[in-house]
């Protein structure tokens, strides 16, 4: 290492304590990637702080040595947002995993960023509450990561994405200063800097504490499973449900091929011969839920559902949801690798885009499965492959780019919940014009004028008034 790198490591050791070894080679190698397809440069150091003060000292050390820093949670991100690029220090927040305070009267909890999403809801359940955002990775992803990408999940249709459930953030800025954005008042004074920070993917600083809104558990929940022999009918049923004024707690679609794979994997009673399966959940007051479920059943049946089932008990309901959230594990039975995309299209264009996705996969000789949040048009095509096959990674990447282009051509947007990261950074000009990108860059510069917070992510080259240099294209695994 150079002299400056030795000096940086010495500063980081002082920040973390005598037993820390941020320069350990194996750890640095492992933190070159997250759960995405991207592999970055080996970071100069990997730090595991346990407090806000340690994060602040780490960031101050990076500032003194003019080194970038990358905030990382559980590493479940799928767009390369936590992949280190260039000379950087990775700040891992998994040891900051305490639930600091729960106030059921004001319905708020203060948590550290390393708290696992599902662990928080399990802690709240005996108190009659839960944390509403429920991404498929909720058993592994952290609340800090949810904040970074503004995560959603199946139940975001009625409950909203992470931003709707975050009241305040304690943040370490790129000069080491600690600030609180937002507040617990119903209408905090000033600009909504909290809202600006949520979804910024680590490009504005490091979150160290989060005030989350507690959502009461519904008095009653009912889940229906509808089987369709035609994908067009299933998509039309989704539109009919929303047009009727009913907004379910969740409205998920699984295509027939994936339903068969999930049934083999979980044994949840899914059909193996369907074109599509809809999972519809309704919650609220018991009497109201019963009325809405009857109406949903009528709409789905009128929409040519072959069969509409109602979960007979909590065990069956949980099994259906286990199948839905096991998609990424189940497809490992088909091929060892997968590439999961995340775009949003208008519900009226669902069938058209799904057909295009299937054609793109066929053109590149790839197998694709579809599972997605049908209620808001958030698509998650799964391209499955074996990376050992010569040339297949290039085909997968080309197919992924074409899926993005098809979604945008249908009036969609780049991401519903996974974020932009490195994956979709170079697609940003297809959605935003120069003024839009400049405005985003100016906001980012206001938080991080030195450009040290997770550089080379989200915004393409030349965005804004500060030239940020040539951006690396990113290396796929």
C-alpha positions in Angstrom: 0.0 0.0 0.0 1.0 3.6 -0.5 1.9 5.9 2.4 -1.5 7.6 2.3 -3.3 4.2 2.4 -1.3 3.2 5.5 -2.2 6.6 7.1 -5.8 6.0 6.2 -5.8 2.6 7.8 -4.2 4.0 10.9 -7.0 6.6 11.1 -9.7 3.9 10.6 -8.2 1.7 13.3 -8.3 4.7 15.7 -11.9 5.3 14.8 -13.0 1.7 15.3 -10.9 0.6 18.2 -7.7 -1.4 18.8 -9.1 -4.8 17.7 -10.4 -3.6 14.3 -8.6 -4.6 11.2 -10.3 -2.7 8.3 -7.6 -3.7 5.8 -8.0 -7.5 6.1 -7.6 -8.9 2.6 -10.3 -11.6 2.6 -12.9 -9.2 4.0 -12.0 -6.6 1.3 -12.4 -9.2 -1.4 -15.8 -10.4 -0.2 -17.1 -6.8 -0.2 -16.4 -6.2 -3.8 -20.0 -7.2 -4.6 -23.5 -7.2 -3.3 -26.4 -9.5 -4.5 -26.3 -7.9 -7.9 -24.5 -9.0 -11.1 -21.8 -6.4 -10.5 -18.3 -6.8 -9.1 -16.4 -3.7 -8.1 -12.9 -2.8 -7.1 -11.3 -4.2 -4.0 -12.0 -1.5 -1.4 -9.1 0.0 0.6 -10.8 -1.0 3.8 -14.0 -2.4 5.2 -15.3 -1.0 8.5 -17.9 -2.4 10.9 -18.9 0.6 13.1 -21.1 0.1 16.1 -22.2 3.7 16.8 -22.9 7.0 15.1 -19.7 8.5 16.5 -17.7 5.7 14.9 -19.4 6.3 11.5 -18.6 10.0 11.8 -15.0 9.4 12.6 -14.7 6.9 9.6 -16.2 9.5 7.3 -13.9 12.2 8.6 -10.9 10.0 8.0 -12.1 9.5 4.4 -12.4 13.2 4.0 -8.9 13.8 5.3 -7.5 11.3 2.8 -9.9 12.3 0.0 -11.2 8.8 -0.3 -14.8 7.8 -1.2 -17.0 5.7 1.1 -19.8 3.3 0.3 -22.5 2.5 2.9 -23.6 -1.1 3.0 -26.3 -3.0 4.9 -27.0 -6.7 4.5 -25.7 -6.7 0.9 -29.1 -7.9 -0.6 -29.2 -5.0 -3.1 -29.7 -6.0 -6.7 -28.5 -3.0 -8.7 -24.8 -2.7 -7.5 -25.6 0.1 -5.1 -23.2 -1.2 -2.5 -20.5 -2.2 -4.9 -17.3 -0.2 -4.3 -15.9 1.6 -7.3 -12.4 3.2 -7.3 -10.5 4.1 -4.2 -13.1 3.7 -1.4 -13.9 2.5 2.1 -16.9 0.3 2.7 -18.9 1.1 5.8 -21.0 -1.9 6.9 -23.8 -1.1 9.3 -24.8 -4.6 10.2 -23.4 -4.3 13.7 -25.6 -1.3 14.3 -28.6 -3.5 14.8 -30.4 -2.3 17.9 -34.1 -1.4 18.3 -33.5 1.6 20.4 -37.0 2.7 21.4 -40.6 1.6 20.8 -43.4 4.1 21.5 -46.7 2.5 20.9 -48.6 5.6 22.0 -47.1 7.7 19.3 -46.7 4.7 17.0 -43.0 5.3 16.3 -39.8 3.3 16.9 -36.2 4.4 16.7 -33.9 1.7 15.1 -30.4 1.5 13.9 -29.8 0.8 10.2 -28.6 -2.8 10.6 -31.9 -4.0 12.1 -33.4 -6.7 9.9 -36.8 -5.9 8.4 -38.6 -9.0 9.5 -36.9 -8.9 13.0 -38.5 -5.5 13.6 -42.0 -6.8 12.7 -41.5 -9.9 14.9 -40.6 -7.6 17.8 -43.6 -5.4 17.2 -46.2 -8.2 16.7 -46.9 -8.9 20.4 -47.6 -5.1 20.7 -50.1 -5.2 17.9 -48.0 -3.5 15.2 -45.7 -4.2 12.3 -43.3 -2.4 9.9 -45.3 -2.2 6.7 -42.7 -2.4 3.9 -42.2 -6.2 3.3 -39.8 -6.8 0.4 -39.3 -10.5 -0.6 -35.8 -10.3 1.1 -37.3 -9.1 4.4 -35.8 -12.0 6.3 -32.4 -10.7 5.3 -32.5 -7.1 4.3 -31.9 -4.2 6.7 -34.0 -1.2 7.5 -31.1 1.0 6.4 -31.1 -0.8 3.0 -34.9 -0.2 2.8 -34.3 3.5 3.3 -31.5 3.5 0.7 -33.6 2.1 -2.1 -37.1 3.2 -0.9 -38.1 -0.5 -0.8 -41.7 -1.7 -1.2 -43.0 -5.3 -1.3 -46.3 -7.0 -1.9 -48.1 -4.9 0.6 -46.9 -1.5 -0.7 -50.0 -1.4 -2.9 -52.2 -0.2 0.1 -49.5 0.7 2.6 -47.0 2.6 0.5 -43.3 2.2 0.1 -40.6 2.9 2.7 -40.7 6.7 2.5 -44.3 6.6 3.8 -43.1 4.9 6.9 -40.0 6.9 7.8 -40.5 10.0 10.0 -36.9 11.0 10.7 -33.3 10.1 9.9 -30.1 10.6 11.7 -27.4 10.9 9.0 -23.7 11.4 8.8 -22.8 13.7 6.0 -19.7 13.5 3.8 -17.7 15.8 6.1 -18.6 13.7 9.2 -21.3 16.1 10.5 -24.3 14.4 12.2 -27.7 15.9 11.3 -31.3 14.8 11.8 -33.6 15.1 8.8 -37.4 15.2 9.4 -38.9 14.9 12.8 -41.7 13.4 14.8 -44.0 16.4 14.5 -46.9 15.8 12.0 -45.6 18.7 9.9 -41.9 19.3 10.6 -40.6 22.8 9.7 -38.6 23.5 6.6 -37.9 21.5 3.4 -38.6 17.7 3.4 -35.0 16.7 3.5 -36.0 13.3 4.9 -38.0 12.7 1.8 -35.1 13.7 -0.4 -32.7 11.4 1.4 -34.9 8.3 1.3 -34.1 6.4 -1.9 -30.8 8.3 -2.4 -28.9 4.9 -2.4 -26.1 6.1 -0.1 -25.1 9.1 -2.4 -26.0 11.7 0.3 -24.5 10.2 3.4 -24.8 7.3 5.9 -27.9 6.6 7.9 -27.2 5.9 11.5 -30.7 6.0 13.2 -34.2 5.8 11.7 -37.6 6.8 13.2 -40.1 4.4 11.6 -43.8 4.6 11.7 -45.6 1.7 13.4 -48.6 0.3 11.5 -51.3 -1.5 13.5 -51.9 -5.1 12.7 -55.3 -5.4 10.9 -58.1 -7.0 12.9 -58.9 -9.4 10.0 -57.0 -10.7 7.0 -58.3 -12.8 4.1 -56.3 -14.1 1.2 -57.6 -15.4 -2.1 -55.8 -17.4 -4.8 -57.2 -17.2 -8.4 -56.2 -19.5 -11.2 -56.3 -18.4 -14.8 -55.8 -20.3 -18.1 -55.0 -17.1 -20.0 -52.5 -14.3 -19.0 -54.7 -11.7 -20.7 -57.6 -12.7 -18.5 -55.5 -12.4 -15.4 -54.2 -8.9 -16.3 -57.7 -7.8 -17.2 -58.9 -9.1 -13.8 -56.3 -6.9 -12.1 -57.5 -3.9 -13.9 -61.1 -4.7 -13.1 -60.4 -5.0 -9.4 -58.7 -1.6 -9.3 -61.4 0.0 -11.5 -64.0 -1.2 -9.1 -62.6 1.0 -6.3 -61.1 -1.9 -4.4 -57.5 -1.5 -3.4 -56.4 -4.8 -1.9 -53.6 -5.0 0.7 -51.7 -7.0 -1.8 -52.2 -8.1 -5.4 -49.5 -10.4 -6.8 -49.2 -12.3 -10.1 -47.2 -15.4 -10.7 -46.9 -16.8 -14.2 -47.8 -20.4 -14.8 -44.3 -21.8 -15.3 -43.1 -20.3 -12.1 -46.2 -21.5 -10.2 -45.3 -25.0 -11.1 -41.7 -24.5 -9.9 -42.9 -23.0 -6.7 -45.3 -25.9 -6.1 -42.5 -28.4 -6.5 -40.4 -26.4 -4.1 -42.9 -25.4 -1.4 -46.0 -27.6 -1.8 -48.5 -24.8 -1.2 -51.2 -26.2 -3.4 -50.4 -24.0 -6.5 -51.6 -25.4 -9.9 -49.0 -26.8 -12.2 -51.1 -26.2 -15.4 -52.1 -22.6 -15.1 -51.2 -19.6 -17.3 -51.2 -17.3 -14.3 -52.0 -17.2 -10.6 -53.2 -14.1 -8.7 -52.7 -13.8 -5.0 -55.1 -11.2 -3.5 -55.1 -10.1 0.1 -57.7 -8.0 1.8 -57.5 -6.7 5.4 -59.4 -4.4 7.8 -62.4 -4.8 10.1 -63.8 -8.3 9.9 -67.3 -7.4 8.6 -65.8 -5.1 5.9 -63.2 -7.7 4.9 -65.9 -10.4 4.4 -67.9 -8.0 2.1 -64.8 -7.0 0.1 -63.7 -10.7 -0.3 -67.1 -11.6 -1.7 -66.9 -8.7 -4.2 -63.3 -9.7 -5.1 -64.4 -13.3 -5.7 -67.2 -12.1 -8.0 -64.9 -9.9 -10.0 -62.3 -12.6 -10.4 -64.9 -15.2 -11.4 -66.5 -12.8 -13.9 -62.9 -12.2 -15.2 -62.8 -15.9 -16.3 -60.8 -17.2 -13.4 -60.8 -21.0 -13.6 -60.9 -21.2 -9.8 -60.9 -18.8 -6.9 -59.9 -20.2 -3.5 -60.0 -18.6 -0.1 -57.3 -19.5 2.5 -59.1 -21.6 5.0 -56.8 -20.7 7.9 -53.6 -18.8 8.8 -51.5 -21.8 8.0 -52.7 -22.0 4.4 -52.4 -18.2 4.0 -48.8 -18.3 5.3 -48.0 -21.2 2.9 -49.2 -19.2 -0.1 -47.1 -16.3 0.9 -44.1 -18.5 1.6 -44.4 -19.8 -2.0 -44.6 -16.2 -3.3 -41.5 -15.1 -1.4 -39.6 -18.3 -2.3 -39.4 -17.5 -6.0 -35.7 -16.7 -6.0 -34.7 -19.8 -4.1 -37.0 -22.0 -6.1 -35.6 -21.2 -9.5 -32.2 -22.5 -8.3 -33.7 -25.9 -9.1 -33.7 -24.8 -12.7 -30.4 -23.1 -13.2 -27.7 -22.0 -10.7 -27.8 -18.3 -11.6 -30.5 -15.7 -12.1 -30.9 -12.0 -13.0 -33.8 -10.3 -11.5 -35.1 -7.1 -13.0 -37.3 -4.3 -11.6 -39.3 -2.0 -13.8 -42.8 -0.5 -13.6 -45.3 -0.3 -16.4 -48.9 0.9 -16.6 -51.4 -1.8 -15.7 -53.1 -1.4 -19.1 -49.8 -2.4 -20.8 -49.0 -5.4 -18.6 -49.9 -8.1 -21.1 -48.1 -6.3 -23.9 -44.9 -5.9 -21.9 -45.0 -9.5 -20.6 -45.3 -10.8 -24.1 -42.3 -8.6 -25.1 -40.3 -9.9 -22.1 -40.9 -13.5 -23.2 -39.9 -12.7 -26.7 -36.7 -11.0 -25.6 -35.8 -14.0 -23.5 -36.5 -16.3 -26.5 -34.5 -14.2 -28.8 -31.5 -14.6 -26.5 -32.1 -18.3 -25.9 -32.9 -17.7 -22.2 -35.6 -19.0 -19.8 -37.7 -16.4 -18.0 -40.1 -16.6 -15.1 -42.4 -13.7 -14.0 -43.5 -12.8 -10.5 -44.6 -9.3 -9.8 -46.6 -6.7 -7.9 -49.5 -6.6 -10.4 -51.5 -4.0 -8.5 -49.0 -1.3 -9.3 -47.4 -2.8 -12.4 -44.1 -3.4 -10.8 -42.5 -6.2 -12.9 -39.8 -8.6 -11.7 -38.7 -10.8 -14.6 -36.3 -13.6 -13.6 -33.8 -14.6 -16.2 -32.3 -17.9 -15.2 -29.0 -19.2 -16.6 -25.7 -21.0 -15.9 -22.9 -18.5 -15.8 -20.4 -21.3 -16.7 -22.0 -21.5 -20.2 -19.8 -19.5 -22.7 -21.4 -16.2 -23.8 -24.5 -16.5 -21.6 -23.7 -13.6 -19.3 -23.5 -11.3 -22.3 -26.9 -12.6 -23.6 -28.4 -12.0 -20.2 -27.1 -8.5 -20.0 -28.4 -7.7 -23.5 -31.8 -9.1 -22.6 -31.9 -7.1 -19.4 -31.2 -3.9 -21.3 -34.0 -4.7 -23.8 -36.4 -5.4 -21.0 -35.7 -1.9 -19.6 -36.2 -0.3 -23.1 -39.5 -2.2 -23.6 -40.8 -1.0 -20.2 -39.9 2.6 -20.9 -41.4 2.4 -24.4 -44.7 1.3 -22.8 -44.7 4.4 -20.6 -43.0 2.8 -17.6 -40.2 3.8 -15.3 -36.8 2.3 -14.5 -37.4 1.0 -11.0 -40.2 0.3 -8.5 -38.1 -0.6 -5.5 -34.6 -2.0 -6.3 -33.1 1.4 -7.1 -30.8 2.5 -9.9 -27.3 1.8 -8.6 -24.9 0.9 -11.4 -27.4 -1.3 -13.3 -29.7 1.4 -14.6 -27.5 4.4 -14.3 -26.8 4.6 -18.0 -30.5 4.3 -18.8 -31.4 7.4 -16.8 -31.2 9.8 -19.8 -33.9 7.7 -21.5 -36.3 8.7 -18.7 -35.0 12.1 -17.7 -33.9 15.1 -19.8 -30.8 17.1 -19.1 -32.6 19.6 -16.8 -34.1 16.8 -14.7 -30.7 15.1 -14.3 -29.0 18.4 -13.5 -31.6 19.1 -10.7 -30.9 15.7 -9.2 -27.2 16.3 -9.4 -27.5 19.7 -7.7 -29.6 18.1 -4.9 -26.9 15.4 -4.5 -24.2 18.1 -4.4 -26.0 20.0 -1.7 -25.7 17.0 0.6 -22.2 15.9 -0.6 -20.3 18.7 -2.4 -17.1 16.7 -2.4 -18.6 13.8 -4.2 -17.3 11.2 -1.8 -20.6 9.4 -0.8 -21.0 6.3 -3.0 -19.8 7.9 -6.2 -20.5 6.6 -9.7 -24.0 5.4 -8.8 -27.5 6.5 -10.0 -26.5 9.5 -12.1 -24.8 9.2 -15.5 -21.7 11.0 -16.7 -21.9 14.8 -16.9 -25.1 15.3 -14.8 -25.3 18.7 -13.2 -22.9 21.6 -12.9 -20.0 19.6 -11.5 -18.2 17.3 -14.0 -17.7 14.0 -12.3 -15.4 12.4 -14.8 -15.6 9.2 -16.7 -17.9 6.7 -15.0 -16.9 3.1 -15.0 -19.3 0.9 -16.8 -19.3 -1.7 -14.1 -18.1 -5.3 -14.4 -20.5 -8.1 -14.4 -19.7 -11.3 -12.5 
